[in-house]
Amino acid sequence: MMHDADQSGNSRNFRLTFLSQAIAFATALSGSAYAAEIEEVVVTAQKRAENLQDVPIAISAFTGDNIKNMGAQNLTDLGKSTPGVEMNNDTTLQPTYNIRGIQTSDFTVGSDPAVAVYVDGVYTGRGAGAEVPLADIERVEVLKGPQGTLFGRNATGGAIHIITKKPINENQSEATFTAGNYGRMATDIIVNRALTDELSMRVSASSNKRDGYYPNGGNGADWGGQDTQTFRAALSWLPNEDTEILWRNEYNKLNQNSGTRASVNGALAPDGVFGDVTLDFPNREERDLYGSSLTVTHDFDDVTLTSITSYRTFDATIQQDEDGQANPDYFFGSRNVDDQKYFSQEFRLNGATDSLKWTLGASYSQEKLTHDTEAFFTPSTFESFALYTALKEDPEALMALTALLPAEMQGPVAAQLEPQLAAIAQMNDQQVSEQLPAAREMLRGFGLDGVMIASFFGNYMLPGLVAQAQTSPEAWAQFAGSFQCAPALADPAMLQGCLFQGANAFVQGQNANWRENVVNTGDYRSAAIYGDATWSITDALDLTFGLRYTQDEKDFSIDTAYQNSLYGIPFGIAFFSGGQSQISEKPSDSWSDLSGRMVLDYRWNDNVMTYLSWANGFKAGGFNSLNYGANIENSFDQENVTNIEAGIKSNLFDNRMQLNASVYSYQYDNLQELSLIGFPIPSYNLRNADAEGQGAEVEVLWAATDNLLIGGNYSHLETEYTRYQVIAAAGETAADDRTGQPRVGTPENKVNLMAEYTFDLASGASVVMRGDYNWTDERVGTITDPSLVIGDYDLLNARLAFNSASDRYTVSAWVQNVTDNEVVGSYGGPGSAIGSETGWRFMPRTYGADFTVRF
């Protein structure tokens, strides 16, 4: 049971007994047969095809066969097995990719991601278009550390490159059918045809459906289902021996009820993320995605020219219950709608002589997008929010509310309230949130429902509104004519009574919807030129130097709309704007940067290479997408990461073992951090902070025998905020800033082990047994409440496959999360603003079978 640090502390040794037994078993088997060699993996991390072991960059690479054997369906699955990488995503349309503690958590469009995802050399841009099923994949490369020179902007943490299989000049067909528990049904069909000697075509169609795994405590299907279809088509034309023209197309349709988060407030949802989940706002993810790219490659005598022209577009909608339960006092839903169109063009020249390998390139891209964020409440939600805010800030001040009661009730109620409020004053935010439902019921019992809204409006909203109205006689007349309590402004007692009466009636109509939305548009252009060269100083020593100049220009807009009012005054809660009824702004800005890298690598012999590198990366600044008010700027600065790294890559024991390791240290300047900040109304704002990180990684792959393959990796990472500005009401740094804390969602230690054993049968057929084990250390769950820690966890997956002698058939059975561990993926979300912090869980034990036929 992996709930939090206290409940799972006994597993911090990541099952040492299990590991020692596995290692002993593997060692015993290793002497039983002659060892095979490790298969070479070719990557394009330096924009040219090279052996993985010859590239002086920390890379984790997964071939298509690796991905199948692991049972990985998407990038999130691969992240569990990758050292220094976390991809714990509960939703396809708002993914976060974390490499070495570097990530961006912004789900809107005012900023860009810190980890660049590419598909066939094309940048995918928005996260909502990056997570696609890994069907018919040649390989996935995970490049760690800033990749600013070759991959450009938005690769401060690293880059993930998905390469699909391209057509070959043969006739091949393959079909895979999968069935499993939770109603899992999947189909992958691949057809490759040689149309002529010069023309080849490859098409694939994939469908993946699964019922939900969160038991629905209400009506309808269980939460967390999956329903996605992907179609790919590629055409390869070789008009002559020096030229290849490759046209790739991809379409993905997604329609599922995933993205489920459950409340971790024990007073609202006693079973938390592992029990039945009852929601009052439906979860939904929908997306239509299309991508097309044309890659032209031509070889001259000593130079290769590559041109990649691409167009990608998607429409996506994600709708979520943000409070993770169904108490009407906490009703909170959101809907985000995205429309993106993206065009890019890259030209690249590659050349090589006996002592120099070089790359020159230029690129241009334009992204046009629209993003609409909607928030849904009831008046009763507003009352819970105001009460939670008061209980956190100054609970003992609530004693003043007794003055609104009849005289005969004031003494008894004060005697009851005083000890309870004094106790709440000593609690952390999570503990306060669990006192909130009882406090709400108590005030309701005293006949004070709505008093918190009245107090909140009178103390925090009204002074700003009055100040704005006093700017001119016309503004004052308009304000006095709409504000229902305007006649009582001169008498504090009358004003207090008017506010309370209005708020009481407002909350009693709790079925009324309170809706707000913000619409953003963006027109982003980026241009870059770059060069990278590797000079062989001697036969063993290489020096690599690269530079890229990037220019980003962004035109943005933010328009708020509040479809509600209180006391006749429209204003926003979720998208608070200092009391203004509407914001309509069109900011523009530009950023430029010169990023580079320098690498010195030395080959000690044919099998061992070490390297020392310095590299930096750049991510353009952007804009706060949801709101901004007094003392909060609408734009934020660009971020930069500088990384120093030393590593080794080696092939040992006659190429039976690969051992790669690296140590690194980076400085992260002006990192763009999205969090709920501000008072009196916490709102999402993206601000700049600084951080640093140091770590080490090691990866081992050992062909112990002809039949046994063993692999493993380990990563250690320590991160720390060196500057974290928490914005207070006056725009000043609050006393409780986060300097010195580790970054969210970043474990210090992570271990992965894999063993695969092949039994060769007399008929020529084979049986393959495989096991994958992961242990991940505890980590901070949310920056807003450092006490909310995600406990360490372990996962075990197993697979048994039969391959026919002709290799025409493969039948396999698999189990994911064999021990059915209960694992929290992450905490966070806007539900924390109303006292209902949410979290999500990993999949429970799943099992099934695959059948593949080739012809």
Secondary structure, 3 states (H helix, E strand, C coil): CECCHHHHHHHCCCCHHHHHHHHHHHHHHHCCCCCCCCCCCEECCCCCCEEHHHCCCCEEEEEHHHHHHHCCCCHHHHHHCCCCEECCCCCCCCCCCEECCECCCCCCCCCCCCEEEEECCEECCCHHHCCCCCCCEEEEEEEECCCCCCCCCCCCCEEEEEEECCCCCCCEEEEEEEEECCCEEEEEEEEEEECCCCEEEEEEEEEEEECCCECECCCCCCECCEEEEEEEEEEEEEEECCEEEEEEEEEEEEEECCCCCEECCCCCCCCHHHCCECCCCCCEEEEEEEEEEEEEEEECCCEEEEEEEEEEEEEEEEEEECCCCCCHHHCCEEEEEEEEEEEEEEEEEEEECCCEEEEEEEEEEEEEEEEEEEEEECHHHHHHHHHHHHHHHCHHHHHHHHHHCCHHHHHHHHHHHHHHHHHHCCCCHHHHHHHHHHHHHHHHHCCCCCHHHHHHHHHHHHHHHHHHHCCCHHHHHHHHHHCCCHHHCCCHHHHHHHHHHHHHHHHHCCCCCEEEEEEEEEEEEEEEEEEEEEEECCCCEEEEEEEEEEEEEEEEEEEEEECCCECCECCCCCCCCCCCCCCEECCEEEEEEEEEEEEEEEECCCCEEEEEEEEEEEECCEECCCCCCCCCCCEECCEEEEEEEEEEEEEECCCCEEEEEEEEEEEEEEEEEEEEECCCCCEEEEEEEEEEEEEEEEEEEEECCCCEEEEEEEEEEEEEEEEECCECCCCCECCCCCCCCCCCCCCCEEEEEEEEEEEECCCCCEEEEEEEEEEECCEECCCCCCCCEECCEEEEEEEEEEECCCCCEEEEEEEECCCCCCEEEEECCHHHHHCCCEEEECCCCEEEEEEEEEC
